[in-house]
Each structure stands twice: as structure tokens, then as C-alpha cells.
Amino acid sequence: MTHAQSNATGRRRDCAASWRAKKLFDAPLFAVSRKELLKAARDAVRALELDRSERQLIECLAVCFGEQQLASGLLCWPSNAQIEKKTGMSERTIRRAIVRLRDHGLIVMRDSANGKRFPISNAKGEIVDARGFDMTPLHARATEFAERARALDIEDRVRRQLRDALTVSRNALLDLCAEDPSGVYAEILARAKGVARPLRDAAPDEWAAAIEAYEALVEEAREVRYRNDPPAEAPGSAGHSGRHSEQNAKPSIEDCNPARDTSPAPSQEPHDSGNDAFRKKRIGDVRRNERMLEAVDRAIPKDLALWLAACPELSEWGTITAIEPAAALGAHLIRACGLARRAFDAAATRLGVLNAGLLALFVVQRHADGERRGGTPIRSPGGLFVMLAREIERGRHPLEKELIAMRRRRGRNLR
């Protein structure tokens, strides 16, 4: 077996990115939180355009980071089996994603001789070193990734604005040339078809050139359309009797002085204007939303003891003393299972951030139970989350009974 191969003893192919990362980046001299590392991972996904498996793996490693301040680096040591349970990826996909992240210079492998990953403790039980993934390069390049992600967001925003401007110009040209019985706009439309529409990820200069070409065609079409039309005369001008053309002999002071106005005032009858109808509808919508949120709060219990007893996944991430950190952990874990950010944001908008996080924690625990021996595997945790959010919003799926059943199963297994 050659040195470029990987065998059961943990020998891995060396690469330039890993060597440079070891040379350039040292362990930070200050504590790094899991939140900072997770943000750096998401910025790296955006800046380097990582694929789905790489995104799930780097976010899973950031979530698994225990915030230990070790001299060797920012280490975490999840096994491939744990990563497979948390992300739903196959072991082969995980191995390939590890190699690609290492080639990108985001992680450094610190495996043991047999390829295992584990912490190393001293006589007092304190973790002093580990064998696993070193994410010091990811943290060291966090500023670079953040600036690149911000620049990409600005480019996308500018590109969307240019795309909208191009659509407006194109629609204006089509509206001007819609009625063309004599065929005077045929040549303009033929030239419009010759304007190349930029691709979705084209440079802003290409979008600006296309907009300029359409604007020139729109101006030409307007010139053709309005060239022979006579200018419309304003009402009340010479030759036309307008509303204000006749002389008013009544002194203007009498119109503005209510004391001299002896004509009876018109009767004011109560009526329901359009604003009143809109206001009533909006008040009804607000009250309906409030009733819906109250029903959602009843469907998702906030008893921390019940969640701790029903969801052993919480015990793997340290001591949880409040329901809010448990919900935040559920939101992070459901992202590692492959749920898109917009899907969780939509559920948080409808159900509330706390309820959406607790529902995500419930789905993560269901997914973990399905991966164990004798469990029912869940093929798509994200799909289950979206379905449960929709059912809870409609008041059809309270979670308290299922949590009690999960707690009962935990107690039976412990006995």
C-alpha cells in the first residue's frame, strides 16, 4: 500500500493546504465560542461556494466544538458514526467531504495512529488534548470569509436590482409595441430580440449594457409613437370653457367666512368608509394571529424537565438550565440535518422563534432515535419539520403527548 492511500491505521494523504495551514495558523490565545465558529463556517460556505455535503459537515463540526481552550488548537472529535447520525449523510460521503474541506484549508486532521478520534484527559479529568479535527484555520480566516461573503451579498443585491431594471425596460418596450397594426415597430422588436439577456450570475457590466440597449429602444419606440400625435390642450385654456373660466362675482370672503353662510348644512349620515373596513379587517387578522399563536404555545410545552427527560440529545451539549438555550440548540442542530435557512425562518415567523426551535429539537431527537437499533429511520428530517410546523399551525399535532411517550420509553430503557 502506497503512502498516498488511506488505510485502517489512519495514514492519510498529505496535501499542500494542510501543510500551509499548520505553518501559518496557531491556536488562538483567547476563548472561541461555538457561535463564532459557526458563523465563520457559514461565511466560508458562502465565500468558497461549498457544496451541500461540505456545508453540512463544516457546520456539524462547528456545532460539535465544545469551546475547550486547548494548546493544540480548536479541536473537536466526533466520529464518522456521530456525524452520520447528525447529518444523515453516508459514511462514504462524509469521508469525501472531509478530504475536500482539508484541501480547502479549513481543517487540519490530527488523527491517532489507528485513525480514531478521542479526547485526552489528565489525572484530574480535564481535557488537555485530543485527536480529531483542528478548526484553527477556519477561525483564523474568519475575517477573510466574512468580507468575501459581504462582497458577494452586495454583488447579488446589485445584480437583482439590475435584473429588475432590465425587466422594467423590457416590459415598457413590449407595452409600447403591443398595438402595431401597421408594423412600424417590427424593426424595433427585431433589434430587441437581438439584445443578449445576461445569465443569472453575469457581471454587473453585462446587465448595465443590456439595460442601456433596452432604454434606447424604448426611447425610439416612444418617439415613433408620439411623433404624430397632436399635443393635448389643457382644460380651461383659450377656446375651451373650463371649470374655472367663468368669473365669480361673489366676494371670496363670503366663501371663507362661516358666520355669513346662512345655507343649511348638509345632513351628515353615518357611513362606513373604505378605511374603516380595512381597519376592521386588519384588527380581525391581528386577533386571529394572536389566537393562533396562543394555540401554538399550548401545543408545544415549555417544561424544561420534560424536554430534558425526553431528549437525551440535550445532555450531549452540556448543562441546559433554561428552555431558551434548548430551543437555540435545536435550531442549530436542525440546520446540521440539512434544513434550509429560509424554511426555519418561515416556521419561526409563523410559530415564533422559541416554538420553532423546540420543534426543531423534537425533530432532531426523532431523527436520532430512528438511527438507533430498532428505530424507524427518518429519511428527511427537514421535510418532517416543515410538515409538523404546518400541522401545529393548524392545531392538529400537539407535542406534549409525544414527549411524554418519549420520556416513558427513556425510563423503560434505563430499567
N, C-alpha and C positions, 0 to 999 in steps of 0.2 A: 504493500500500500504506500503510495507516494505521500509527500508532505502536504500536497495541495488538497488531499481528501480529508474528510471528517469521519472519524470512527467512534467506537463506543468509549474510548478513553478520553474524549473531549478535545482532541487535537483539531484545531480549526485552521482554515486557510488564512494566512496573513494578508493584509491589504494596506495600501498607501494611506487611505483615510483614517484607519485605526491608528497607524503609526504616527501620523501628524497630530491626531487628537491627543495621544499620550504625551507628545512632546510639547504641545502648545498650551494645554489646559491643565491646571492644577485644581485640587479640591478647594472650594471657597472657604474662607476663614470666618464665615458667618453662617447662621442657620438659614436654610432654604425651606420654604413651606411647600406643601403639596400643591396649593393653589397657584403659586408662582411657576412651578414646574409644569403644571397642566396648561397654563397659559402659554408658556414657551413652546410646549408640544403642539398646541393648536396653531400658533403662529408659524411654526416650522412646516406644518401640513399645508398651510396656505402659501408660504413662500417657496417651498420646494415642489409643490403640486404633487404630493404623495398620493398613492392610490388608496383604495379602501382598506386593504389588509394592513398596509403600513400605518395608516391613520389609527385604526383600531388598536394595533399593537403599541404604538408610542403613547397613546392616551391611556391604555391599560397599564403600561409601565409607570407612567406618571401618577396614576391613581394608587398603584401598589407601593409607591415610595412612602416609607414610614417616617420621614423627616428626621432620620438619625444623622447626627453630625459626626461623621467618621473621617479619619485622616486620609483614607484611601480614596474618597470621593463620595458622590451621591449614588449610593448603592441600593438596589432592590434585588430580590432573589426569588421571584415567582417561577415555579416550574412550568414546563410546557402544558402539563395537565391542568394547572390552575388557570393559565392563560386561555386554554381551550374552553374551560368552563365559563370564564367571564366574557369571552368574545364570541363564542360559537364557531370559531374557525377550526379547520382541521389541523392536525399536527404538521403535516407537510406544508400547508400554507404559512403556519407560524414560523417554521424553520426558514422558509424563503424570505419572509418579511424581516426576520432577524438579520439575515445576511444583507438585505437591501438597506436597512437602517444603519448597519455598521458601515456599509460602503458610502452612505451619505455623510458619514462622520457625526452622527447624532449620539451613538452609544459606543462604548468600549466593553468588550467581553472580558470578564475576569472569572473564567470557569476554573473549577478544580481539576485535578488530574483525571478523574473519571467523568467529567462533564456535568457534575451535579451542581446545584445552586443552593447555598445554605448560609445562615449567619454564623459567626464565630464569636463566642462569648468568653469572658474572663471568669475568674473564680467567683466573683460577686454576681454573676448572671447578666452583666452588662454587655451589650453587643459592641465589640471593638473593631470588627472587620467582617467581611462577607465575601462570598463567591457568587457572582451573578452579573447583573447589568450595571455598568457605571454610566450615569447620565450627566456627568460633569460637562462634556462637550455641548450637550443640549442647553444647559443653563448658561454656559459661557457665551454662546451665540444667541442668547435670547434677545438682546438689543438689535442685532442684525436681522433676525427673523421678524421682530416687531416692526422695524422700519420698512422692510420689504413688504410685509402684509399690508401696512398702511398705504404704501405706494400703490399696491395692486388694487386696494379698495378705491382709492382715488381714481385710478385709471378706469375701473369698472363703472364708477359713478359718471365720469365724463363720457365714457362710451355709451352708457344708457341715455344720457341727455342728448348726445349727438344722434343716436338712433331714433329717439323720439322726434327730434327736429327734422330728420330726414323723412320720417313718416308723415309729419305735418305738411312738409313741402310737396311730397308726392301726392297726398290726398287733395291738396289745394289745386294741383295741376289736373288731376282727374276730374275734379268738380268743375273746373273751368272748361274742360274739353268734353264734358258729358253730352251736351246737346250740340251736335255738329252735323246738321242735315246737309250742308253744302261741302263738307270735307275740308274746311280751311285749317283744321287742327291736325289733320292726318300727318303732316310732315313733322309737327312738333311732337306728337305722340311717338312717331318712329324714332326720333332722336332721344326721347325719354327712355325707350326700351334699350337703347344703346348705352345708357349710363350704367356702369357696373355697380351693383349693390355690394358693399363690402361684406366680408364674412363677420361672424359674431365677435371674434377675437381680433379683428383687424386693428391697425394703428389708428389713433385719432385723426391723423392727416388724411387717411383714405376716406373716413366718414366726412370730414370737412370738405374735401374735394367733391364728393357726391352731392352734399347739400348745396354747395355753390352752383353745381351744374343744374340741379333741380330749381333753384331760385331763379337762375337766368331763364329757364324755360317757362317758369310761372310768370315772370315779368313780360316775356314775349307774348305769352297767351293773353295776358290782360291787355296788352297794347292792341292786339288784334281784335279782342272782344269789344273794347270800349272806344276804339278809334272813331267809328261812325255813329255812335250813339249821341244824340243831342244832349247837352247839359240840362239837367232838371232845374227849373226855376223855383226859387223859394216861395212859399205861400205868403201872400200879403205884399208882394213886390208890385212894380208898375204893371198895369194891365190886368191884375188879378185882385179880386176882392177877398182879402184875408180876414182873419178873426179880429185883428187889431187895426184894420184900415179905417174904420169909421170913427168920427170924432165923438168924444163923450163930453156932453155939455155939463154933466153933473159934477160939482166940485169934488175933488178927490178926498177932501177932508171928511165929507159925509160918508164915504165908504169905509173910512178907518176909525170913525168915532162911533162906538156902540151906543152912546147915550142918545144920539139923534136917530137911531134906527128904530122906527116905530112899527115895522112889519113884524107880524108874529113869527116866532122862531119855529122852525120845522120840528115836528114831533120826533123825539128820539126813541126809537123802538129797539129793544134789546135784540141783538143778533149775535150769532156765533161765527166769528171771522175765521179765516184760514189759520191765523196764528194760534187762536185758541184751540182749534182742532189738532194742530201739530203739537202744542204744548201738552194737551191731554194724552195724545198718543205716546209722547216721549215719557211722560210720568208713568204711564202704564207699562212701557218697556222697562223702565228702571225698577219698578216694583216687581215685575216678572223676573228680572235678573236677580234681584235680591232674594226672592223666594227660591229660585233655582240654586243659588249659592248656599242658602241655608240647608236645602235638601242634600247638596253635595257634602257639606260639613257633617251632616248626620250619617251619610253613607260611608265616610272614611273616618274611623275613630282616631282620636288624638291621645290615646292611653299609651304612654311610653313603655310601661311594663308589659303590656300586651304585645307590642311590636318587638321588644327585646326577647320575649319568650317564643314568639312565632317565627322570628327571622334571625337565625344564627349567623347570617352574613354580617350583621352589625358587630358581632363580637370580634371579627377578624380585623377591624379597623380601629381598635382601641376602645376606650370607655366613652359611651354615649350617655350624657346626663340630661338632655333635653330633646324634644321632638323636632325642633328646627334643624339641628345638625344631622339627625337621622334622615330628614327629608332632603337636605342638601347632598348627603352621601348617595341617596337613591337617584337623584338627578345626575350625579357624576357616573354612577355605575351603569345606568341605562344608556348613556352615551357610549360607554365602552362596549355595550352589547350591540351596537350598530344602529341605534335610533338617530334619525336626523335631527339637527338642532331646531329646524322650523316645526317639526312635529311636536317636540316637547314644548316649545314656546306657544304653539297654538293651544295645547292642553292647559298650560299654565294660565293663558288668557281666559279660557272658559271656566276652569275649575279653581283657579288660584294657584299661586306658586307652591304653597305648603301642601295642598292636596295633590297637586301633580307630582311633587317629589315623593310623597308617601305612596302614591300609586306606582311610581317607578320602582320604589324599594320592594313593593309586593311582587311586581313582575320579575325583578331580578331574583328574588328568593324562589319563585315558582320555576324560573329557568334553572337555578342551581339545584333544586330538588329533582327536576327532570333529568339532570345529568348524572345523578347518583344511581347506584344499583337498585333496580326495581322501580325506578321512577318513570314518569311519562315525559319523554323529551319534548321540548318546545322548539319547533323549527324556526319561528320568527318571533323573538321577544318584542321587537318593535311593533309588529302587527298586533300582538296581544295587548300591548299598552294602548295603542290607538283605539282598538275595539272596546276595551274596558273603560277608557275615558268617555267614549261616546255613550256606552250603556249607563255609566254613573251619571252623566249629564241628564239622561232621560229618566233617572230614578229607578233603574231596573236591576242594579247589581250592587247591593251593599256589601262591603268588605268585612264587616265585623264578624259575621258567621264563619267566613273562610279563615280569618285569622285565629278564631277560637279553635277551629278544627286543626289548623296547622300547629297551634300550641299543644293541643291534645296529642297529636302524633309525636311531637318532640318528647313529651313526657313519657309516652309509651316506649319510645326507642331508648330513652335513658334507663328505664327499668329493665 
